[in-house]
């Protein structure tokens, strides 16, 4: 059973930065497409960034130029560097592998990001 653990969230002022981390036990992340998702109350979880096993990346339009997804295969960890944060970035952030366009594993607990002055 794969277990995902997200960390690095917190309260930050608009314009600030955070780096989220996603660690996994029970699988090797490097062979999978990995994604970061955001969920806000009353809305479906949405994909905001993904990275392929080869390192290609893709971003949801609202975060392009501000967020960077990366992976450290030696640490079996995926990161999301979030800069120039806006209030609309607030939410719980989750990571997961993607297969056939869908999340592959059980969700972790997520990490809360709150952007507020």
Secondary structure, 3 states (H helix, E strand, C coil): CCEEEEECCEEECCCCCEEEEEEEECCCHHHCEEEEEEECCCCCCEEEEEECCCCCEEECHHHCCCEEEEEEHHHCEEEEEECCCCHHHCEEEEEEEEECCEECCCCCCCEEEEECC
